Amino acid sequence: MDFMRRVRERLPEKGGVTPAIAVTAYYEEFLAGTARAAGFEVYLTKPINFESLCVLMDHVTGIKRQHDDTAALT
């Protein structure tokens, strides 16, 4: 959380608006709120579905692409 707070303090051209997803092995509501307050766009718990993660990554980075059935093959 401290690392992400420090990233968010940076200027945009120095990476301050870099999209970020927090991943943890367990879910606790207060940690989800803390992660969002620190600057993470999303707070996920394991196990994570690969295809869902790819869609989420596209969303938080603002990427719009055609459906790609080969994504899971790479």
CHARMM internal coordinates of N, CA and C (Angstrom, degrees):
IC EDIT
DIST 1 N 1 CA 1.4440
DIST 1 CA 1 C 1.5273
ANGL 1 N 1 CA 1 C 110.54
DIST 1 C 2 N 1.3248
ANGL 1 CA 1 C 2 N 115.93
DIHE 1 N 1 CA 1 C 2 N -40.80
DIST 2 N 2 CA 1.4674
ANGL 1 C 2 N 2 CA 118.85
DIHE 1 CA 1 C 2 N 2 CA 179.52
DIST 2 CA 2 C 1.5207
ANGL 2 N 2 CA 2 C 111.39
DIHE 1 C 2 N 2 CA 2 C -62.90
DIST 2 C 3 N 1.3230
ANGL 2 CA 2 C 3 N 115.88
DIHE 2 N 2 CA 2 C 3 N -40.33
DIST 3 N 3 CA 1.4665
ANGL 2 C 3 N 3 CA 119.34
DIHE 2 CA 2 C 3 N 3 CA 178.44
DIST 3 CA 3 C 1.5229
ANGL 3 N 3 CA 3 C 110.59
DIHE 2 C 3 N 3 CA 3 C -59.65
DIST 3 C 4 N 1.3337
ANGL 3 CA 3 C 4 N 117.09
DIHE 3 N 3 CA 3 C 4 N -46.61
DIST 4 N 4 CA 1.4679
ANGL 3 C 4 N 4 CA 120.01
DIHE 3 CA 3 C 4 N 4 CA -177.77
DIST 4 CA 4 C 1.5293
ANGL 4 N 4 CA 4 C 110.64
DIHE 3 C 4 N 4 CA 4 C -65.87
DIST 4 C 5 N 1.3147
ANGL 4 CA 4 C 5 N 118.06
DIHE 4 N 4 CA 4 C 5 N -37.76
DIST 5 N 5 CA 1.4682
ANGL 4 C 5 N 5 CA 119.97
DIHE 4 CA 4 C 5 N 5 CA 176.05
DIST 5 CA 5 C 1.5274
ANGL 5 N 5 CA 5 C 110.55
DIHE 4 C 5 N 5 CA 5 C -59.49
DIST 5 C 6 N 1.3214
ANGL 5 CA 5 C 6 N 116.27
DIHE 5 N 5 CA 5 C 6 N -40.97
DIST 6 N 6 CA 1.4683
ANGL 5 C 6 N 6 CA 120.41
DIHE 5 CA 5 C 6 N 6 CA 179.74
DIST 6 CA 6 C 1.5206
ANGL 6 N 6 CA 6 C 111.27
DIHE 5 C 6 N 6 CA 6 C -68.48
DIST 6 C 7 N 1.3258
ANGL 6 CA 6 C 7 N 116.67
DIHE 6 N 6 CA 6 C 7 N -37.06
DIST 7 N 7 CA 1.4692
ANGL 6 C 7 N 7 CA 119.67
DIHE 6 CA 6 C 7 N 7 CA 176.25
DIST 7 CA 7 C 1.5184
ANGL 7 N 7 CA 7 C 109.38
DIHE 6 C 7 N 7 CA 7 C -62.06
DIST 7 C 8 N 1.3233
ANGL 7 CA 7 C 8 N 117.74
DIHE 7 N 7 CA 7 C 8 N -45.52
DIST 8 N 8 CA 1.4691
ANGL 7 C 8 N 8 CA 121.83
DIHE 7 CA 7 C 8 N 8 CA -178.44
DIST 8 CA 8 C 1.5198
ANGL 8 N 8 CA 8 C 113.05
DIHE 7 C 8 N 8 CA 8 C -65.61
DIST 8 C 9 N 1.3195
ANGL 8 CA 8 C 9 N 117.98
DIHE 8 N 8 CA 8 C 9 N -20.96
DIST 9 N 9 CA 1.4675
ANGL 8 C 9 N 9 CA 121.19
DIHE 8 CA 8 C 9 N 9 CA 177.10
DIST 9 CA 9 C 1.5265
ANGL 9 N 9 CA 9 C 111.97
DIHE 8 C 9 N 9 CA 9 C -75.60
DIST 9 C 10 N 1.3238
ANGL 9 CA 9 C 10 N 116.60
DIHE 9 N 9 CA 9 C 10 N -16.64
DIST 10 N 10 CA 1.4656
ANGL 9 C 10 N 10 CA 120.72
DIHE 9 CA 9 C 10 N 10 CA -177.78
DIST 10 CA 10 C 1.5253
ANGL 10 N 10 CA 10 C 111.06
DIHE 9 C 10 N 10 CA 10 C -74.93
DIST 10 C 11 N 1.3123
ANGL 10 CA 10 C 11 N 116.22
DIHE 10 N 10 CA 10 C 11 N 157.17
DIST 11 N 11 CA 1.4584
ANGL 10 C 11 N 11 CA 121.82
DIHE 10 CA 10 C 11 N 11 CA 174.56
DIST 11 CA 11 C 1.5307
ANGL 11 N 11 CA 11 C 109.24
DIHE 10 C 11 N 11 CA 11 C -65.44
DIST 11 C 12 N 1.3287
ANGL 11 CA 11 C 12 N 117.40
DIHE 11 N 11 CA 11 C 12 N 151.11
DIST 12 N 12 CA 1.4715
ANGL 11 C 12 N 12 CA 119.78
DIHE 11 CA 11 C 12 N 12 CA 179.80
DIST 12 CA 12 C 1.5268
ANGL 12 N 12 CA 12 C 112.99
DIHE 11 C 12 N 12 CA 12 C -52.88
DIST 12 C 13 N 1.3267
ANGL 12 CA 12 C 13 N 117.32
DIHE 12 N 12 CA 12 C 13 N -42.54
DIST 13 N 13 CA 1.4647
ANGL 12 C 13 N 13 CA 119.61
DIHE 12 CA 12 C 13 N 13 CA -178.73
DIST 13 CA 13 C 1.5301
ANGL 13 N 13 CA 13 C 112.87
DIHE 12 C 13 N 13 CA 13 C -71.86
DIST 13 C 14 N 1.3192
ANGL 13 CA 13 C 14 N 117.03
DIHE 13 N 13 CA 13 C 14 N -9.60
DIST 14 N 14 CA 1.4669
ANGL 13 C 14 N 14 CA 122.28
DIHE 13 CA 13 C 14 N 14 CA 176.03
DIST 14 CA 14 C 1.5318
ANGL 14 N 14 CA 14 C 111.38
DIHE 13 C 14 N 14 CA 14 C -104.91
DIST 14 C 15 N 1.3365
ANGL 14 CA 14 C 15 N 116.86
DIHE 14 N 14 CA 14 C 15 N 14.00
DIST 15 N 15 CA 1.4638
ANGL 14 C 15 N 15 CA 120.71
DIHE 14 CA 14 C 15 N 15 CA 175.83
DIST 15 CA 15 C 1.5122
ANGL 15 N 15 CA 15 C 115.81
DIHE 14 C 15 N 15 CA 15 C 99.78
DIST 15 C 16 N 1.3148
ANGL 15 CA 15 C 16 N 117.91
DIHE 15 N 15 CA 15 C 16 N 6.02
DIST 16 N 16 CA 1.4570
ANGL 15 C 16 N 16 CA 121.25
DIHE 15 CA 15 C 16 N 16 CA -175.80
DIST 16 CA 16 C 1.5174
ANGL 16 N 16 CA 16 C 116.03
DIHE 15 C 16 N 16 CA 16 C -65.17
DIST 16 C 17 N 1.3179
ANGL 16 CA 16 C 17 N 117.04
DIHE 16 N 16 CA 16 C 17 N -16.11
DIST 17 N 17 CA 1.4719
ANGL 16 C 17 N 17 CA 119.92
DIHE 16 CA 16 C 17 N 17 CA 179.61
DIST 17 CA 17 C 1.5360
ANGL 17 N 17 CA 17 C 111.55
DIHE 16 C 17 N 17 CA 17 C -113.90
DIST 17 C 18 N 1.3211
ANGL 17 CA 17 C 18 N 116.95
DIHE 17 N 17 CA 17 C 18 N 18.83
DIST 18 N 18 CA 1.4571
ANGL 17 C 18 N 18 CA 121.76
DIHE 17 CA 17 C 18 N 18 CA 179.11
DIST 18 CA 18 C 1.5330
ANGL 18 N 18 CA 18 C 109.53
DIHE 17 C 18 N 18 CA 18 C -60.93
DIST 18 C 19 N 1.3315
ANGL 18 CA 18 C 19 N 118.09
DIHE 18 N 18 CA 18 C 19 N 126.61
DIST 19 N 19 CA 1.4654
ANGL 18 C 19 N 19 CA 120.10
DIHE 18 CA 18 C 19 N 19 CA 178.24
DIST 19 CA 19 C 1.5274
ANGL 19 N 19 CA 19 C 110.95
DIHE 18 C 19 N 19 CA 19 C -61.71
DIST 19 C 20 N 1.3362
ANGL 19 CA 19 C 20 N 116.11
DIHE 19 N 19 CA 19 C 20 N 143.97
DIST 20 N 20 CA 1.4659
ANGL 19 C 20 N 20 CA 120.13
DIHE 19 CA 19 C 20 N 20 CA -178.17
DIST 20 CA 20 C 1.5253
ANGL 20 N 20 CA 20 C 110.97
DIHE 19 C 20 N 20 CA 20 C -145.75
DIST 20 C 21 N 1.3219
ANGL 20 CA 20 C 21 N 114.64
DIHE 20 N 20 CA 20 C 21 N 141.28
DIST 21 N 21 CA 1.4639
ANGL 20 C 21 N 21 CA 122.07
DIHE 20 CA 20 C 21 N 21 CA 177.75
DIST 21 CA 21 C 1.5208
ANGL 21 N 21 CA 21 C 107.84
DIHE 20 C 21 N 21 CA 21 C -123.23
DIST 21 C 22 N 1.3191
ANGL 21 CA 21 C 22 N 117.04
DIHE 21 N 21 CA 21 C 22 N 125.67
DIST 22 N 22 CA 1.4644
ANGL 21 C 22 N 22 CA 121.86
DIHE 21 CA 21 C 22 N 22 CA 176.49
DIST 22 CA 22 C 1.5230
ANGL 22 N 22 CA 22 C 108.56
DIHE 21 C 22 N 22 CA 22 C -85.79
DIST 22 C 23 N 1.3279
ANGL 22 CA 22 C 23 N 116.38
DIHE 22 N 22 CA 22 C 23 N 135.36
DIST 23 N 23 CA 1.4675
ANGL 22 C 23 N 23 CA 121.76
DIHE 22 CA 22 C 23 N 23 CA 178.98
DIST 23 CA 23 C 1.5170
ANGL 23 N 23 CA 23 C 108.34
DIHE 22 C 23 N 23 CA 23 C -126.39
DIST 23 C 24 N 1.3239
ANGL 23 CA 23 C 24 N 115.77
DIHE 23 N 23 CA 23 C 24 N 132.74
DIST 24 N 24 CA 1.4550
ANGL 23 C 24 N 24 CA 120.84
DIHE 23 CA 23 C 24 N 24 CA -179.46
DIST 24 CA 24 C 1.5280
ANGL 24 N 24 CA 24 C 110.08
DIHE 23 C 24 N 24 CA 24 C -141.38
DIST 24 C 25 N 1.3126
ANGL 24 CA 24 C 25 N 116.01
DIHE 24 N 24 CA 24 C 25 N 164.59
DIST 25 N 25 CA 1.4673
ANGL 24 C 25 N 25 CA 120.93
DIHE 24 CA 24 C 25 N 25 CA -179.86
DIST 25 CA 25 C 1.5269
ANGL 25 N 25 CA 25 C 112.11
DIHE 24 C 25 N 25 CA 25 C -84.89
DIST 25 C 26 N 1.3216
ANGL 25 CA 25 C 26 N 117.79
DIHE 25 N 25 CA 25 C 26 N -13.33
DIST 26 N 26 CA 1.4582
ANGL 25 C 26 N 26 CA 120.31
DIHE 25 CA 25 C 26 N 26 CA -179.60
DIST 26 CA 26 C 1.5226
ANGL 26 N 26 CA 26 C 110.15
DIHE 25 C 26 N 26 CA 26 C -144.01
DIST 26 C 27 N 1.3299
ANGL 26 CA 26 C 27 N 115.71
DIHE 26 N 26 CA 26 C 27 N 157.85
DIST 27 N 27 CA 1.4599
ANGL 26 C 27 N 27 CA 121.13
DIHE 26 CA 26 C 27 N 27 CA -177.63
DIST 27 CA 27 C 1.5248
ANGL 27 N 27 CA 27 C 109.99
DIHE 26 C 27 N 27 CA 27 C -109.45
DIST 27 C 28 N 1.2984
ANGL 27 CA 27 C 28 N 115.52
DIHE 27 N 27 CA 27 C 28 N 130.99
DIST 28 N 28 CA 1.4594
ANGL 27 C 28 N 28 CA 122.05
DIHE 27 CA 27 C 28 N 28 CA 170.54
DIST 28 CA 28 C 1.5169
ANGL 28 N 28 CA 28 C 106.55
DIHE 27 C 28 N 28 CA 28 C -137.71
DIST 28 C 29 N 1.3225
ANGL 28 CA 28 C 29 N 116.22
DIHE 28 N 28 CA 28 C 29 N 129.25
DIST 29 N 29 CA 1.4694
ANGL 28 C 29 N 29 CA 121.40
DIHE 28 CA 28 C 29 N 29 CA -174.45
DIST 29 CA 29 C 1.5298
ANGL 29 N 29 CA 29 C 112.12
DIHE 28 C 29 N 29 CA 29 C -55.19
DIST 29 C 30 N 1.3202
ANGL 29 CA 29 C 30 N 117.38
DIHE 29 N 29 CA 29 C 30 N -43.53
DIST 30 N 30 CA 1.4680
ANGL 29 C 30 N 30 CA 118.55
DIHE 29 CA 29 C 30 N 30 CA -177.67
DIST 30 CA 30 C 1.5331
ANGL 30 N 30 CA 30 C 111.09
DIHE 29 C 30 N 30 CA 30 C -66.37
DIST 30 C 31 N 1.3433
ANGL 30 CA 30 C 31 N 118.03
DIHE 30 N 30 CA 30 C 31 N -31.70
DIST 31 N 31 CA 1.4642
ANGL 30 C 31 N 31 CA 119.91
DIHE 30 CA 30 C 31 N 31 CA 177.10
DIST 31 CA 31 C 1.5169
ANGL 31 N 31 CA 31 C 111.67
DIHE 30 C 31 N 31 CA 31 C -72.01
DIST 31 C 32 N 1.3230
ANGL 31 CA 31 C 32 N 116.48
DIHE 31 N 31 CA 31 C 32 N -34.38
DIST 32 N 32 CA 1.4651
ANGL 31 C 32 N 32 CA 119.53
DIHE 31 CA 31 C 32 N 32 CA 176.62
DIST 32 CA 32 C 1.5255
ANGL 32 N 32 CA 32 C 109.69
DIHE 31 C 32 N 32 CA 32 C -61.96
DIST 32 C 33 N 1.3061
ANGL 32 CA 32 C 33 N 116.82
DIHE 32 N 32 CA 32 C 33 N -45.35
DIST 33 N 33 CA 1.4677
ANGL 32 C 33 N 33 CA 121.17
DIHE 32 CA 32 C 33 N 33 CA 177.80
DIST 33 CA 33 C 1.5162
ANGL 33 N 33 CA 33 C 111.86
DIHE 32 C 33 N 33 CA 33 C -64.68
DIST 33 C 34 N 1.3178
ANGL 33 CA 33 C 34 N 116.85
DIHE 33 N 33 CA 33 C 34 N -39.94
DIST 34 N 34 CA 1.4588
ANGL 33 C 34 N 34 CA 121.52
DIHE 33 CA 33 C 34 N 34 CA 178.63
DIST 34 CA 34 C 1.5253
ANGL 34 N 34 CA 34 C 110.45
DIHE 33 C 34 N 34 CA 34 C -65.02
DIST 34 C 35 N 1.3228
ANGL 34 CA 34 C 35 N 116.63
DIHE 34 N 34 CA 34 C 35 N -40.61
DIST 35 N 35 CA 1.4654
ANGL 34 C 35 N 35 CA 120.74
DIHE 34 CA 34 C 35 N 35 CA 179.11
DIST 35 CA 35 C 1.5264
ANGL 35 N 35 CA 35 C 110.71
DIHE 34 C 35 N 35 CA 35 C -63.69
DIST 35 C 36 N 1.3176
ANGL 35 CA 35 C 36 N 116.40
DIHE 35 N 35 CA 35 C 36 N -43.72
DIST 36 N 36 CA 1.4679
ANGL 35 C 36 N 36 CA 119.54
DIHE 35 CA 35 C 36 N 36 CA 178.68
DIST 36 CA 36 C 1.5344
ANGL 36 N 36 CA 36 C 110.57
DIHE 35 C 36 N 36 CA 36 C -65.41
DIST 36 C 37 N 1.3160
ANGL 36 CA 36 C 37 N 116.61
DIHE 36 N 36 CA 36 C 37 N -41.20
DIST 37 N 37 CA 1.4683
ANGL 36 C 37 N 37 CA 120.28
DIHE 36 CA 36 C 37 N 37 CA 179.04
DIST 37 CA 37 C 1.5298
ANGL 37 N 37 CA 37 C 111.51
DIHE 36 C 37 N 37 CA 37 C -64.97
DIST 37 C 38 N 1.3289
ANGL 37 CA 37 C 38 N 117.02
DIHE 37 N 37 CA 37 C 38 N -30.45
DIST 38 N 38 CA 1.4603
ANGL 37 C 38 N 38 CA 121.28
DIHE 37 CA 37 C 38 N 38 CA 179.05
DIST 38 CA 38 C 1.5218
ANGL 38 N 38 CA 38 C 112.21
DIHE 37 C 38 N 38 CA 38 C -74.58
DIST 38 C 39 N 1.3486
ANGL 38 CA 38 C 39 N 116.31
DIHE 38 N 38 CA 38 C 39 N -18.92
DIST 39 N 39 CA 1.4523
ANGL 38 C 39 N 39 CA 119.30
DIHE 38 CA 38 C 39 N 39 CA 177.34
DIST 39 CA 39 C 1.5121
ANGL 39 N 39 CA 39 C 115.70
DIHE 38 C 39 N 39 CA 39 C 123.21
DIST 39 C 40 N 1.3302
ANGL 39 CA 39 C 40 N 117.64
DIHE 39 N 39 CA 39 C 40 N 0.23
DIST 40 N 40 CA 1.4618
ANGL 39 C 40 N 40 CA 119.33
DIHE 39 CA 39 C 40 N 40 CA 175.03
DIST 40 CA 40 C 1.5244
ANGL 40 N 40 CA 40 C 108.82
DIHE 39 C 40 N 40 CA 40 C -74.27
DIST 40 C 41 N 1.3393
ANGL 40 CA 40 C 41 N 116.14
DIHE 40 N 40 CA 40 C 41 N 138.00
DIST 41 N 41 CA 1.4623
ANGL 40 C 41 N 41 CA 119.79
DIHE 40 CA 40 C 41 N 41 CA 177.28
DIST 41 CA 41 C 1.5260
ANGL 41 N 41 CA 41 C 111.41
DIHE 40 C 41 N 41 CA 41 C -75.19
DIST 41 C 42 N 1.3259
ANGL 41 CA 41 C 42 N 115.97
DIHE 41 N 41 CA 41 C 42 N -31.54
DIST 42 N 42 CA 1.4637
ANGL 41 C 42 N 42 CA 121.34
DIHE 41 CA 41 C 42 N 42 CA -173.87
DIST 42 CA 42 C 1.5246
ANGL 42 N 42 CA 42 C 109.38
DIHE 41 C 42 N 42 CA 42 C -142.19
DIST 42 C 43 N 1.3256
ANGL 42 CA 42 C 43 N 116.08
DIHE 42 N 42 CA 42 C 43 N 149.39
DIST 43 N 43 CA 1.4672
ANGL 42 C 43 N 43 CA 123.82
DIHE 42 CA 42 C 43 N 43 CA 177.38
DIST 43 CA 43 C 1.5248
ANGL 43 N 43 CA 43 C 106.78
DIHE 42 C 43 N 43 CA 43 C -124.33
DIST 43 C 44 N 1.3312
ANGL 43 CA 43 C 44 N 117.28
DIHE 43 N 43 CA 43 C 44 N 113.10
DIST 44 N 44 CA 1.4608
ANGL 43 C 44 N 44 CA 121.85
DIHE 43 CA 43 C 44 N 44 CA -176.91
DIST 44 CA 44 C 1.5195
ANGL 44 N 44 CA 44 C 111.50
DIHE 43 C 44 N 44 CA 44 C -114.35
DIST 44 C 45 N 1.3231
ANGL 44 CA 44 C 45 N 114.74
DIHE 44 N 44 CA 44 C 45 N 151.69
DIST 45 N 45 CA 1.4634
ANGL 44 C 45 N 45 CA 120.06
DIHE 44 CA 44 C 45 N 45 CA 173.73
DIST 45 CA 45 C 1.5226
ANGL 45 N 45 CA 45 C 109.26
DIHE 44 C 45 N 45 CA 45 C -113.78
DIST 45 C 46 N 1.3150
ANGL 45 CA 45 C 46 N 115.28
DIHE 45 N 45 CA 45 C 46 N 149.03
DIST 46 N 46 CA 1.4619
ANGL 45 C 46 N 46 CA 122.23
DIHE 45 CA 45 C 46 N 46 CA 177.75
DIST 46 CA 46 C 1.5251
ANGL 46 N 46 CA 46 C 109.10
DIHE 45 C 46 N 46 CA 46 C -77.85
DIST 46 C 47 N 1.3020
ANGL 46 CA 46 C 47 N 119.89
DIHE 46 N 46 CA 46 C 47 N 154.52
DIST 47 N 47 CA 1.4563
ANGL 46 C 47 N 47 CA 127.13
DIHE 46 CA 46 C 47 N 47 CA -4.39
DIST 47 CA 47 C 1.5285
ANGL 47 N 47 CA 47 C 110.33
DIHE 46 C 47 N 47 CA 47 C -75.46
DIST 47 C 48 N 1.3212
ANGL 47 CA 47 C 48 N 115.54
DIHE 47 N 47 CA 47 C 48 N 151.93
DIST 48 N 48 CA 1.4602
ANGL 47 C 48 N 48 CA 121.54
DIHE 47 CA 47 C 48 N 48 CA -177.36
DIST 48 CA 48 C 1.5264
ANGL 48 N 48 CA 48 C 108.89
DIHE 47 C 48 N 48 CA 48 C -113.48
DIST 48 C 49 N 1.3104
ANGL 48 CA 48 C 49 N 115.48
DIHE 48 N 48 CA 48 C 49 N 130.44
DIST 49 N 49 CA 1.4532
ANGL 48 C 49 N 49 CA 121.66
DIHE 48 CA 48 C 49 N 49 CA 176.20
DIST 49 CA 49 C 1.5230
ANGL 49 N 49 CA 49 C 108.62
DIHE 48 C 49 N 49 CA 49 C -73.35
DIST 49 C 50 N 1.3285
ANGL 49 CA 49 C 50 N 116.87
DIHE 49 N 49 CA 49 C 50 N 125.86
DIST 50 N 50 CA 1.4627
ANGL 49 C 50 N 50 CA 121.89
DIHE 49 CA 49 C 50 N 50 CA -175.15
DIST 50 CA 50 C 1.5297
ANGL 50 N 50 CA 50 C 112.17
DIHE 49 C 50 N 50 CA 50 C -57.92
DIST 50 C 51 N 1.3138
ANGL 50 CA 50 C 51 N 117.59
DIHE 50 N 50 CA 50 C 51 N -48.01
DIST 51 N 51 CA 1.4641
ANGL 50 C 51 N 51 CA 119.90
DIHE 50 CA 50 C 51 N 51 CA -177.61
DIST 51 CA 51 C 1.5226
ANGL 51 N 51 CA 51 C 111.31
DIHE 50 C 51 N 51 CA 51 C -65.39
DIST 51 C 52 N 1.3259
ANGL 51 CA 51 C 52 N 116.96
DIHE 51 N 51 CA 51 C 52 N -38.94
DIST 52 N 52 CA 1.4690
ANGL 51 C 52 N 52 CA 120.16
DIHE 51 CA 51 C 52 N 52 CA 177.09
DIST 52 CA 52 C 1.5244
ANGL 52 N 52 CA 52 C 110.65
DIHE 51 C 52 N 52 CA 52 C -63.85
DIST 52 C 53 N 1.3262
ANGL 52 CA 52 C 53 N 116.68
DIHE 52 N 52 CA 52 C 53 N -38.96
DIST 53 N 53 CA 1.4576
ANGL 52 C 53 N 53 CA 120.47
DIHE 52 CA 52 C 53 N 53 CA 178.57
DIST 53 CA 53 C 1.5228
ANGL 53 N 53 CA 53 C 110.52
DIHE 52 C 53 N 53 CA 53 C -64.63
DIST 53 C 54 N 1.3233
ANGL 53 CA 53 C 54 N 117.91
DIHE 53 N 53 CA 53 C 54 N -40.42
DIST 54 N 54 CA 1.4702
ANGL 53 C 54 N 54 CA 121.16
DIHE 53 CA 53 C 54 N 54 CA 178.12
DIST 54 CA 54 C 1.5241
ANGL 54 N 54 CA 54 C 110.78
DIHE 53 C 54 N 54 CA 54 C -61.50
DIST 54 C 55 N 1.3233
ANGL 54 CA 54 C 55 N 117.15
DIHE 54 N 54 CA 54 C 55 N -43.36
DIST 55 N 55 CA 1.4677
ANGL 54 C 55 N 55 CA 121.20
DIHE 54 CA 54 C 55 N 55 CA 178.59
DIST 55 CA 55 C 1.5228
ANGL 55 N 55 CA 55 C 109.74
DIHE 54 C 55 N 55 CA 55 C -64.03
DIST 55 C 56 N 1.3258
ANGL 55 CA 55 C 56 N 116.88
DIHE 55 N 55 CA 55 C 56 N -43.00
DIST 56 N 56 CA 1.4637
ANGL 55 C 56 N 56 CA 121.53
DIHE 55 CA 55 C 56 N 56 CA 179.28
DIST 56 CA 56 C 1.5276
ANGL 56 N 56 CA 56 C 110.93
DIHE 55 C 56 N 56 CA 56 C -63.85
DIST 56 C 57 N 1.3112
ANGL 56 CA 56 C 57 N 117.86
DIHE 56 N 56 CA 56 C 57 N -41.74
DIST 57 N 57 CA 1.4670
ANGL 56 C 57 N 57 CA 121.41
DIHE 56 CA 56 C 57 N 57 CA 177.71
DIST 57 CA 57 C 1.5284
ANGL 57 N 57 CA 57 C 110.38
DIHE 56 C 57 N 57 CA 57 C -60.36
DIST 57 C 58 N 1.3186
ANGL 57 CA 57 C 58 N 116.08
DIHE 57 N 57 CA 57 C 58 N -44.04
DIST 58 N 58 CA 1.4686
ANGL 57 C 58 N 58 CA 119.16
DIHE 57 CA 57 C 58 N 58 CA 177.00
DIST 58 CA 58 C 1.5238
ANGL 58 N 58 CA 58 C 110.48
DIHE 57 C 58 N 58 CA 58 C -59.64
DIST 58 C 59 N 1.3245
ANGL 58 CA 58 C 59 N 116.28
DIHE 58 N 58 CA 58 C 59 N -41.34
DIST 59 N 59 CA 1.4660
ANGL 58 C 59 N 59 CA 120.66
DIHE 58 CA 58 C 59 N 59 CA -178.51
DIST 59 CA 59 C 1.5277
ANGL 59 N 59 CA 59 C 111.56
DIHE 58 C 59 N 59 CA 59 C -63.96
DIST 59 C 60 N 1.3285
ANGL 59 CA 59 C 60 N 118.04
DIHE 59 N 59 CA 59 C 60 N -50.82
DIST 60 N 60 CA 1.4651
ANGL 59 C 60 N 60 CA 119.77
DIHE 59 CA 59 C 60 N 60 CA -175.85
DIST 60 CA 60 C 1.5252
ANGL 60 N 60 CA 60 C 112.37
DIHE 59 C 60 N 60 CA 60 C -70.42
DIST 60 C 61 N 1.3305
ANGL 60 CA 60 C 61 N 117.02
DIHE 60 N 60 CA 60 C 61 N -22.77
DIST 61 N 61 CA 1.4687
ANGL 60 C 61 N 61 CA 119.12
DIHE 60 CA 60 C 61 N 61 CA 178.19
DIST 61 CA 61 C 1.5180
ANGL 61 N 61 CA 61 C 112.43
DIHE 60 C 61 N 61 CA 61 C -93.60
DIST 61 C 62 N 1.3362
ANGL 61 CA 61 C 62 N 117.12
DIHE 61 N 61 CA 61 C 62 N -6.60
DIST 62 N 62 CA 1.4489
ANGL 61 C 62 N 62 CA 120.88
DIHE 61 CA 61 C 62 N 62 CA 178.34
DIST 62 CA 62 C 1.5185
ANGL 62 N 62 CA 62 C 114.04
DIHE 61 C 62 N 62 CA 62 C 80.21
DIST 62 C 63 N 1.3227
ANGL 62 CA 62 C 63 N 116.28
DIHE 62 N 62 CA 62 C 63 N 17.03
DIST 63 N 63 CA 1.4620
ANGL 62 C 63 N 63 CA 120.36
DIHE 62 CA 62 C 63 N 63 CA -179.83
DIST 63 CA 63 C 1.5211
ANGL 63 N 63 CA 63 C 109.38
DIHE 62 C 63 N 63 CA 63 C -81.64
DIST 63 C 64 N 1.3223
ANGL 63 CA 63 C 64 N 115.26
DIHE 63 N 63 CA 63 C 64 N 132.90
DIST 64 N 64 CA 1.4615
ANGL 63 C 64 N 64 CA 120.84
DIHE 63 CA 63 C 64 N 64 CA 175.73
DIST 64 CA 64 C 1.5187
ANGL 64 N 64 CA 64 C 106.51
DIHE 63 C 64 N 64 CA 64 C -118.74
DIST 64 C 65 N 1.3307
ANGL 64 CA 64 C 65 N 116.13
DIHE 64 N 64 CA 64 C 65 N 118.75
DIST 65 N 65 CA 1.4571
ANGL 64 C 65 N 65 CA 118.73
DIHE 64 CA 64 C 65 N 65 CA -179.92
DIST 65 CA 65 C 1.5136
ANGL 65 N 65 CA 65 C 110.74
DIHE 64 C 65 N 65 CA 65 C -140.28
DIST 65 C 66 N 1.2918
ANGL 65 CA 65 C 66 N 114.06
DIHE 65 N 65 CA 65 C 66 N 162.88
DIST 66 N 66 CA 1.4643
ANGL 65 C 66 N 66 CA 121.34
DIHE 65 CA 65 C 66 N 66 CA 176.54
DIST 66 CA 66 C 1.5262
ANGL 66 N 66 CA 66 C 108.21
DIHE 65 C 66 N 66 CA 66 C -67.44
DIST 66 C 67 N 1.3110
ANGL 66 CA 66 C 67 N 116.96
DIHE 66 N 66 CA 66 C 67 N 153.74
DIST 67 N 67 CA 1.4634
ANGL 66 C 67 N 67 CA 121.10
DIHE 66 CA 66 C 67 N 67 CA 175.56
DIST 67 CA 67 C 1.5253
ANGL 67 N 67 CA 67 C 108.69
DIHE 66 C 67 N 67 CA 67 C -58.70
DIST 67 C 68 N 1.3208
ANGL 67 CA 67 C 68 N 117.65
DIHE 67 N 67 CA 67 C 68 N 133.42
DIST 68 N 68 CA 1.4569
ANGL 67 C 68 N 68 CA 122.48
DIHE 67 CA 67 C 68 N 68 CA -176.13
DIST 68 CA 68 C 1.5145
ANGL 68 N 68 CA 68 C 109.64
DIHE 67 C 68 N 68 CA 68 C -127.46
DIST 68 C 69 N 1.3263
ANGL 68 CA 68 C 69 N 116.99
DIHE 68 N 68 CA 68 C 69 N 104.14
DIST 69 N 69 CA 1.4635
ANGL 68 C 69 N 69 CA 121.22
DIHE 68 CA 68 C 69 N 69 CA -179.29
DIST 69 CA 69 C 1.5156
ANGL 69 N 69 CA 69 C 112.00
DIHE 68 C 69 N 69 CA 69 C -70.35
DIST 69 C 70 N 1.3108
ANGL 69 CA 69 C 70 N 118.98
DIHE 69 N 69 CA 69 C 70 N -13.92
DIST 70 N 70 CA 1.4611
ANGL 69 C 70 N 70 CA 120.69
DIHE 69 CA 69 C 70 N 70 CA -177.87
DIST 70 CA 70 C 1.5233
ANGL 70 N 70 CA 70 C 112.01
DIHE 69 C 70 N 70 CA 70 C -87.96
DIST 70 C 71 N 1.3230
ANGL 70 CA 70 C 71 N 118.98
DIHE 70 N 70 CA 70 C 71 N -6.88
DIST 71 N 71 CA 1.4627
ANGL 70 C 71 N 71 CA 121.65
DIHE 70 CA 70 C 71 N 71 CA -175.51
DIST 71 CA 71 C 1.5196
ANGL 71 N 71 CA 71 C 111.59
DIHE 70 C 71 N 71 CA 71 C -57.00
DIST 71 C 72 N 1.3162
ANGL 71 CA 71 C 72 N 118.00
DIHE 71 N 71 CA 71 C 72 N -37.82
DIST 72 N 72 CA 1.4638
ANGL 71 C 72 N 72 CA 120.81
DIHE 71 CA 71 C 72 N 72 CA -178.15
DIST 72 CA 72 C 1.5218
ANGL 72 N 72 CA 72 C 111.93
DIHE 71 C 72 N 72 CA 72 C -73.92
DIST 72 C 73 N 1.3281
ANGL 72 CA 72 C 73 N 117.79
DIHE 72 N 72 CA 72 C 73 N -11.10
DIST 73 N 73 CA 1.4568
ANGL 72 C 73 N 73 CA 120.75
DIHE 72 CA 72 C 73 N 73 CA -178.10
DIST 73 CA 73 C 1.5135
ANGL 73 N 73 CA 73 C 113.09
DIHE 72 C 73 N 73 CA 73 C -88.47
DIST 73 C 74 N 1.3225
ANGL 73 CA 73 C 74 N 117.43
DIHE 73 N 73 CA 73 C 74 N -13.50
DIST 74 N 74 CA 1.4525
ANGL 73 C 74 N 74 CA 119.69
DIHE 73 CA 73 C 74 N 74 CA -176.42
DIST 74 CA 74 C 1.4961
ANGL 74 N 74 CA 74 C 111.88
DIHE 73 C 74 N 74 CA 74 C -89.76
END
COOR INIT
IC SEED 1 N 1 CA 1 C
IC BUILD
